[in-house]
Structures are given as C-alpha cells and as structure tokens.
Amino acid sequence: MKSSILLGALLAGAGFAALPLPAAAQETVTLEEALALAGATDGVSPGSQNPRTIGPRAEVEAAQALLTQAGLRPNPEASLEVENVAGSGPYSGLSAAEYTLSAGLPLELGGKRGARLAAARADVDVALLREKMAIADLAMTVRQRYVGAVAAQSRVALALNVVERNRELARIAAELVAAGREPPLRSLRAQAELSEAEAELKAAQATALASRFVLGMLWSQDPAPPPAEGFPRLEPPHEMLAEYQGLEPRLAAAERIAAQSLVGRERASGIPDPRVSAGVRRFEESNDNALVLGVTLPLPFRDRNQGHVAAARAQARGAAARETVAVSEYRQAVAEARADYLAAEAKADTLEAESLPQAEEALRLADIGYRNGKFELIEVLSAAEARDGIRRALIDAREAQGKAAALLIRLATQ
C-alpha cells in the first residue's frame, strides 16, 4: 500500500512539473501583493476586474439606480379630443366640431414616494454590505490560501532536508558495510529510506505547486509566484466581545429593515391615487371656449393590494428570524475561530520553543554516535523521524494558526 502511494506521489509530481509556468515563476509574492493583485485591499477600486468584486459592485450600482428611479414623481399627461366630426347631418363636416385640449396629473397619496424611497435606500444599504462581504471573503480566501502556500513550501524545504540527511546516512552506511562494520542489511535499509524520502519530496513539490495554482486563480489563470519565506504575521483582533457586530449581523439587520420597508411600500400602494385634469374646450360652431376640469378616482372595492401587503409582512417576519439566527451563528463562529487560533498558537509556540530543540539535540547525538559506530542505523532513523514529525506538526500548527487568524480578521471586518 505504501509503495503504491509513493508511486502515485512520484507520478503526480512529474505531472505538475510538466505544467507550463509563467516567466516570473522564480519571483516571490508577499501577502500584501497577493491581496492587491486579487483586488481585496481595504481601498478596493470600483474598477477592479476581479469577477468576485465586479458582480457585487454592479448590484450596488443597480440599487443606486433604482433609488434614483424611486424618487421620480409621476409624469403629467396631455390629451387632445375631437368630438362631433365625421357624422351625418349637421355633424358631417367640421362646423360643429368640439376640440378639447387638457393636461392631467396623477396625485400620489398615502406617502407612496416616501415609502418607495425608504425601500430603495434599504436595498442600497443591503447591496453595499454585500459588496463589503464579497471583498472581505475574497481577502480571507487570499490570506488562507497564501498561508496554505507557505505551509506547502515549508513542507518542501523539510522534505529536501530529509532527503539530504538520508542521502548522507546512506553514504555512511555504505562505507560501514564496505569496512565490515555493518551488515549489508543496514545499507539496504538506508537506501530504502532515501527512496521513500525522495518520493515524499516529489509529493510535497506537487502539493506546493498546486497550492500556488489555487492562490493564483484568485486573480489570474496562472500559478502564483512562490510565497515569501516564512509565515506572514497575521494579527487578529485581540478582543471580540459577544456584542461585536460584524458584517453578517449587520447584513441580516439591513435585510430585515429592507423587508419591513416593503410592508410600508405595499401598504401605500393599496391607497388609490386620484387623477386631476384641466383643459380648454373649443366650440367650432360658435367660436366659444370653455374651461374643462376633471377628477378620476379609482374605487378600491376589490384590489387593495392586500396580497402584496400580506406577502411583505411574511417576508419581514422571516427576515427578523434570519437576523436572530445570523447573530447567534456569528457569535458562535467568533468563539470557535478564537479557540482554534489560541489552540494552534499555543501548540506552535510549545513545539518551537521546547519540543523541537530537544528533538534536534537527540538527533544530533544519535548521528554522532552512528558515525562513530556507537549507535545502529535504526536509532538514528527513529530520532530523525521523531524530529521530522515535530517539524511537520509545527508547520501544521502555524498553518492552522494563520488560517484561524484570517477567519478572525474576516469576522472583525466592519
């Protein structure tokens, strides 16, 4: 089973190595540069070409256009009527014609315009918050993928170190076997460990390249350059209280307000609007003129927009419930992310300050003893495996710490 896994890793590494890399593949990219390339900086420009920000920005523009439309008043109407023409007898010509030129204007009652504006403003607030969320989500994704790329690069460095050490152990074992101080089995064991280490190096290199592809996809179709050496310093907010309001609760509250404003708009729409008109009538037969006044009032016997009002009220209740859930889930997410960050930080600091130095010293002593024929190869390999396990655990802990910090930064975004 293990040999098949190593063979698969070798093939995967060869496959990734065959992929074309950009000309600047040997340059490095910092986290700040990655954020800027993805258009995920705090001062993101409306001209950003990242599809992840173009869509939300377009929604904001659409909501703002609808706000402008909501503020417009009804258009006036003009009409021209000609009566008593093309008939029979005295009405056969134009001598008895009557011409009426009038202008009319619908009068909005019940605060329709104010209700429309309130609903449109609420929609703009929702769209703006969604845009902020999209940018914050993109920034979090960039940070987490960048941390993943750094971790993958660190695993490559570790795998290279393991290969170099196993190559040296294989050389020493061969010399000891040739001198008759070790049985041939020792040399075969060292060669097997070297082959396994080389396979793991291929797998680590393939994973590192894949992580750069994943990172680069946030702003292009090419793999990102290698990340700068070392994990980036991500400082999450040190205090995130239960009442801390992030984007999720704010968006839920804005959606509740928008839903409630729809109730007012639909109720206002149920109030009938009269239409007033005024004009002049011309009597061709007597050459007289007369003023014409009119009022038209719909009778709301059946349609009072009651269905839309009931639907809007139901949507408002649903939005209020979703706000409660969003606040609860947000607080839970903050608590879990904070716990994950502190746990990963404590583990990484302990491994780096205590466990790793001890393992390094144990490996150094075992290596010296093996070179002098005091220890067997198995003891050196065991010490090396313990040290490498700690180094892998340290990389995993720093990766978990960085990703948790990125999530906390996202949750703290206002």
C-alpha positions in Angstrom: 0.0 0.0 0.0 2.8 2.4 1.0 4.7 1.7 -2.2 1.6 2.5 -4.3 1.1 5.8 -2.5 4.7 6.7 -3.1 4.4 5.8 -6.8 1.3 7.9 -7.1 3.1 10.8 -5.5 6.0 10.5 -7.9 3.6 10.4 -10.9 1.7 13.4 -9.5 4.9 15.4 -9.0 6.1 14.6 -12.5 2.7 15.7 -13.9 2.8 19.0 -12.1 6.4 19.6 -13.1 5.4 19.2 -16.7 2.8 22.1 -16.5 3.9 25.4 -18.0 5.0 28.0 -15.5 4.9 31.8 -16.1 8.1 33.6 -16.9 8.2 35.2 -13.4 7.8 31.9 -11.7 11.0 32.3 -9.6 10.0 35.7 -8.2 8.2 35.7 -4.8 5.0 37.4 -3.8 4.1 38.8 -0.4 0.7 38.6 1.2 0.2 42.3 0.7 1.0 42.0 -3.0 -1.4 39.0 -3.3 -4.2 41.0 -1.7 -3.5 43.8 -4.1 -3.4 41.5 -7.2 -6.8 40.0 -6.2 -8.3 43.4 -5.6 -9.0 42.6 -2.0 -7.4 45.6 -0.3 -9.4 47.8 2.0 -9.4 50.6 -0.6 -10.5 48.4 -3.5 -11.2 50.4 -6.6 -14.6 50.2 -8.3 -12.6 49.5 -11.5 -11.3 46.2 -10.1 -11.5 43.5 -12.8 -11.9 40.6 -10.4 -15.2 38.9 -11.1 -15.6 38.3 -7.4 -15.9 42.0 -6.9 -17.4 43.1 -10.2 -20.7 41.4 -9.5 -21.3 42.9 -6.1 -20.3 46.3 -7.3 -22.8 46.0 -10.2 -25.5 45.2 -7.7 -24.7 48.4 -5.8 -24.9 50.4 -9.0 -28.2 48.8 -9.8 -29.6 49.6 -6.3 -28.5 53.2 -6.6 -30.1 53.5 -10.0 -33.4 52.1 -8.5 -33.1 54.7 -5.7 -32.9 57.5 -8.3 -35.9 56.0 -10.1 -37.9 55.7 -6.8 -37.5 59.5 -6.2 -39.1 60.4 -9.5 -42.7 61.7 -9.5 -45.4 60.6 -12.0 -45.3 62.1 -15.4 -48.0 64.5 -16.4 -50.4 63.6 -19.2 -51.6 65.5 -22.2 -54.7 64.7 -24.3 -56.5 66.0 -27.3 -60.1 65.1 -28.1 -62.1 66.0 -31.1 -65.9 65.4 -31.0 -68.9 65.8 -33.4 -67.0 65.2 -36.6 -67.4 62.7 -39.5 -71.1 62.2 -38.6 -74.3 62.9 -40.5 -76.4 65.9 -41.0 -75.1 69.0 -39.3 -72.1 66.9 -37.9 -70.9 65.8 -41.3 -68.2 68.4 -41.5 -66.1 70.3 -39.0 -68.5 73.2 -38.4 -69.9 71.6 -35.3 -66.7 70.1 -34.0 -65.6 70.5 -30.4 -61.8 70.4 -29.6 -60.7 69.6 -26.0 -57.0 70.0 -25.0 -56.3 69.0 -21.5 -53.4 68.1 -19.1 -53.7 65.6 -16.3 -51.5 64.6 -13.4 -51.8 61.6 -11.0 -51.6 62.6 -7.4 -49.7 60.1 -5.2 -51.4 59.7 -1.8 -50.6 57.8 1.3 -46.8 58.6 1.2 -46.1 56.4 -1.8 -43.0 58.3 -2.8 -41.5 58.3 0.7 -42.2 54.6 1.0 -40.6 53.9 -2.3 -37.5 55.9 -1.3 -37.3 54.2 2.1 -37.4 50.8 0.4 -34.9 51.8 -2.2 -32.5 53.2 0.4 -32.7 50.0 2.4 -31.9 48.0 -0.8 -28.8 50.2 -1.3 -27.7 49.5 2.2 -28.1 45.8 1.7 -26.2 45.9 -1.6 -23.3 47.9 0.0 -23.0 45.4 2.8 -23.0 42.5 0.3 -20.2 44.2 -1.6 -18.2 44.6 1.6 -18.8 40.9 2.4 -17.6 39.9 -1.0 -14.4 41.9 -0.6 -13.9 40.6 2.9 -14.5 37.0 1.8 -12.0 37.4 -1.0 -9.4 38.9 1.4 -9.9 36.0 3.8 -9.6 33.5 0.9 -6.4 35.1 -0.2 -4.9 35.1 3.3 -5.9 31.4 3.9 -4.6 30.2 0.5 -1.4 32.2 0.9 -0.8 30.6 4.3 -1.5 27.2 2.7 1.1 28.0 0.0 3.6 29.0 2.7 2.9 25.8 4.6 3.3 23.7 1.4 6.6 25.5 0.6 7.8 24.8 4.2 7.0 21.1 3.7 9.1 21.1 0.5 12.0 22.5 2.5 11.5 19.9 5.2 11.4 17.1 2.6 14.6 18.4 1.0 16.3 18.4 4.3 15.1 14.8 4.9 16.4 13.7 1.5 19.8 15.3 2.1 20.1 13.7 5.6 19.0 10.2 4.3 21.5 10.5 1.4 24.2 11.2 3.9 23.1 8.3 6.1 23.0 6.0 3.0 26.6 7.1 2.2 27.8 6.4 5.7 26.0 3.0 5.8 27.7 2.0 2.5 31.1 2.9 3.9 30.4 1.0 7.1 29.2 -2.1 5.2 32.3 -1.9 3.0 34.5 -1.7 6.1 32.7 -4.7 7.5 31.4 -2.8 10.5 27.7 -3.2 9.4 25.8 -6.0 7.8 24.6 -5.4 4.2 21.0 -5.1 5.5 21.9 -1.7 7.0 22.8 -0.3 3.6 19.7 -1.7 2.0 17.6 -0.1 4.8 19.3 3.3 4.3 18.7 3.1 0.6 15.0 2.3 1.1 14.6 5.3 3.5 16.3 7.5 0.9 13.9 6.3 -1.9 10.9 7.0 0.4 12.2 10.5 1.2 12.7 11.3 -2.5 9.1 10.2 -3.2 7.8 12.3 -0.4 9.8 15.3 -1.8 8.1 14.8 -5.1 4.7 14.7 -3.4 5.5 17.9 -1.4 6.6 19.7 -4.6 3.4 18.7 -6.4 1.3 19.9 -3.4 3.3 23.2 -3.3 2.7 23.8 -7.0 -1.0 23.0 -6.6 -1.3 25.5 -3.8 0.3 28.2 -6.0 -2.2 27.4 -8.7 -5.1 27.7 -6.2 -3.7 31.0 -5.0 -3.1 32.4 -8.4 -6.6 31.5 -9.6 -7.9 34.3 -7.3 -6.5 36.9 -9.8 -5.3 35.1 -13.0 -5.2 31.7 -14.7 -1.5 31.1 -13.9 0.1 29.8 -10.7 1.1 32.5 -8.3 4.8 33.1 -7.7 6.3 31.3 -4.7 5.3 33.0 -1.4 7.9 34.9 0.5 9.8 32.8 3.0 8.2 32.4 6.4 4.6 32.5 7.6 3.0 36.0 7.3 2.3 37.8 10.6 -1.5 37.9 10.8 -2.7 39.7 13.9 -6.4 39.0 14.6 -8.4 41.4 16.9 -7.4 40.8 20.5 -10.8 41.5 21.8 -14.0 40.3 20.1 -16.9 40.7 22.5 -20.2 38.9 22.2 -22.0 42.1 21.1 -19.4 42.8 18.4 -21.2 43.4 15.2 -19.6 42.0 12.1 -20.8 42.0 8.5 -23.1 39.0 8.9 -25.3 40.5 11.7 -25.2 43.9 10.0 -26.4 42.4 6.7 -29.1 40.5 8.4 -30.3 43.6 10.1 -30.2 45.5 6.9 -32.2 42.8 5.2 -34.8 43.0 8.0 -35.1 46.7 7.6 -35.5 46.3 3.8 -38.2 43.7 4.3 -40.0 46.0 6.8 -39.8 48.9 4.3 -41.5 46.7 1.7 -44.5 46.5 4.0 -44.8 50.2 4.1 -44.4 50.5 0.3 -47.0 47.8 -0.4 -49.5 49.4 2.1 -49.0 52.8 0.4 -49.6 51.1 -3.0 -53.0 50.0 -1.8 -54.2 53.6 -1.5 -55.9 54.7 -4.7 -54.4 57.7 -6.5 -56.7 60.3 -8.0 -56.0 61.9 -11.3 -56.8 65.6 -11.8 -57.0 67.2 -15.2 -57.7 70.7 -16.6 -58.1 71.9 -20.2 -59.8 74.1 -22.7 -62.7 73.1 -25.0 -63.2 74.9 -28.3 -66.6 75.0 -29.9 -66.1 75.5 -33.6 -69.7 76.3 -34.4 -69.9 79.3 -32.0 -66.2 80.1 -31.8 -66.5 79.9 -28.0 -64.1 78.5 -25.5 -64.7 76.8 -22.1 -62.6 75.5 -19.2 -62.8 71.8 -18.6 -61.9 70.3 -15.1 -61.9 66.6 -14.2 -61.1 64.3 -11.4 -60.7 60.5 -11.7 -60.7 58.3 -8.6 -60.3 54.5 -8.6 -62.7 52.7 -6.4 -60.8 50.1 -4.2 -63.7 47.6 -3.9 -61.7 44.5 -4.7 -58.0 45.2 -5.2 -56.5 47.0 -2.2 -53.1 45.3 -2.7 -53.8 43.1 0.3 -52.0 40.1 -1.2 -48.7 42.0 -1.6 -49.1 43.5 1.9 -49.5 40.0 3.4 -46.6 38.7 1.5 -44.4 41.6 2.6 -45.3 41.1 6.2 -44.4 37.4 5.9 -41.1 38.3 4.4 -40.4 40.8 7.2 -41.1 38.1 9.8 -38.8 35.7 8.0 -36.0 38.4 7.8 -36.4 39.1 11.6 -36.0 35.4 12.3 -32.9 35.1 10.0 -31.4 38.1 11.8 -31.7 36.3 15.1 -30.0 33.2 13.6 -27.3 35.2 12.0 -26.4 36.9 15.2 -26.2 33.6 17.0 -24.2 31.9 14.3 -21.8 34.9 14.1 -21.1 34.8 17.9 -20.5 31.0 17.6 -18.2 31.5 14.7 -16.2 34.1 16.6 -15.9 31.9 19.6 -14.8 28.8 17.6 -12.3 30.7 15.5 -10.8 32.4 18.6 -10.5 29.0 20.3 -8.9 27.5 17.2 -6.4 30.4 16.9 -5.4 30.2 20.6 -5.0 26.4 20.5 -2.9 26.5 17.3 -0.8 29.4 18.7 -0.1 27.6 22.0 0.8 24.3 20.2 3.1 26.0 17.7 4.9 28.0 20.4 5.4 24.9 22.5 6.7 22.8 19.6 9.0 25.6 18.5 10.4 26.6 22.0 10.6 23.2 23.7 9.9 20.1 21.6 11.9 20.9 18.5 15.1 21.9 20.2 15.0 18.7 22.3 14.4 16.6 19.2 17.2 18.4 17.3 19.7 17.6 20.1 18.6 14.0 20.3 19.1 13.6 16.6 22.5 15.3 16.7 23.7 12.9 19.4 22.4 9.9 17.6 24.0 11.0 14.4 27.4 11.5 16.1 27.1 8.1 17.7 26.2 6.4 14.4 29.2 8.0 12.7 31.4 6.6 15.4 29.8 3.2 15.3 28.2 3.6 18.7 24.6 3.5 17.6 22.8 1.5 15.0 21.1 3.0 12.0 17.6 2.3 13.4 18.3 4.6 16.3 19.3 7.4 14.0 16.2 6.9 11.9 14.0 6.8 14.9 15.5 10.1 16.2 15.2 11.7 12.8 11.6 10.5 12.4 10.7 12.0 15.8 12.3 15.3 14.9 10.7 15.4 11.5 7.3 14.6 13.0 7.7 17.6 15.3 8.6 19.8 12.4 5.6 18.7 10.4 3.4 19.3 13.4 4.9 22.8 13.8 4.1 23.6 10.1 0.6 22.2 10.6 0.1 24.3 13.7 1.4 27.5 12.1 -0.9 26.9 9.1 -3.9 26.4 11.4 -3.0 29.5 13.3 -2.7 31.6 10.2 -6.0 30.4 8.7 -7.8 30.9 12.0 -6.3 34.4 12.2 -7.5 35.1 8.6 -11.0 34.0 9.6 -11.0 36.2 12.7 -9.9 39.2 10.6 -12.8 38.4 8.3 -15.3 38.2 11.2 -14.0 41.5 12.5 -14.5 43.4 9.2 -16.9 46.3 9.5 
